[in-house]
Amino acid sequence: MCTMRVEVEGLRAHYGNEVLFDGESFELSGPGLILVIGPNGAGKTTLMRSLLGLVRIDGKVFINGVDVTGRPERAGKFVGYVPQIGPQDLAVPISVIELLSSSLRSKLPRGSERLREIIDLLGLREILNLPFSSLSGGQRQRVLLARALAPDPPILMMDEPISSIDPAGRETIIDLILDLSKGKLLFLSSHDP
């Protein structure tokens, strides 16, 4: 089984002038599911982005023993990331298949069976040629989940993964998350308990 471990030493991070984390140290290991719950603005997204090396922090972050502090390309070797969907995502003039293919080009062999399996698992086949910006919130979320899952990373971080999904789709995604947590370390955020 792959190593699934995130170690944080002395994390100090800001959002604007507000200190969100002030010298925090902790360790996450898996497989399993870790859920961070808090209201909007509590720092859940900043925490994930800190662990992925996407924001400037003081302190150190190690993933599977590798220092990834400020180095998202290193974190990306171990972690699949499903971000929140923002307005900037709707401005991308690209089809679903182009988005998946271009973002996974360096991580998967050409014509990968794994990507086809994920597309079928998440019910994306009918929307592959549609513009990403034209999709519903739930469809966009499933596309981003496919992008994160396709390289089969040992760790998966998901920022508000079910916030824009209808009740039927929400149940499907929750079942998938619970199944994935048996073999991966999943770190999720939510404002809903």
Summary of the structure (lengths in Angstrom):
residues: 193
radius of gyration: 16.4
end to end distance: 30.4
largest distance: 47.1
contacts: 573
relative contact order: 0.20
helix: 35%
strand: 28%
